[in-house]
């Protein structure tokens, strides 16, 4: 009978823990940047928000796949 790889499970949970704040920060900053379109920092803030949301999606995918690998491999 196979057992759960605890090191791999913890690594996956760390990925998910990193994705959690980014999943809130990204949309908040995106909304804020669209509220201030006339500001000179609009484009850099917009790019930061899009990168934060993309990183959140990537870390969620990586975290869930790592947790599944720890549980079922």
C-alpha positions, 0 to 999 in steps of 0.5 A, a space after each residue: 500500500 502506498 503512502 502519501 509523500 509528505 514532502 511533496 504534499 507540503 511543497 504543493 501546499 506552499 504553492 497554494 499558499 503563495 497563490 492565495 494572496 496573489 488571487 486577491 491582490 491581482 483583481 484589486 490592483 486591476 480594479 484600482 488601475 481601471 479607476 485611474 486610467 488618466 494617471 501616468 502609472 496606469 500601464 505599469 500598474 495594469 501590467 503588474 495586476 495582469 502578471 499577479 493574476 497570471 502568477 496566481 493561476 499558475 501557482 494554483 495549477 502547480 499546487 493542485 497538480 503537486 498535491 494530487 501527485 503526492 496523494 495518488 502517485 
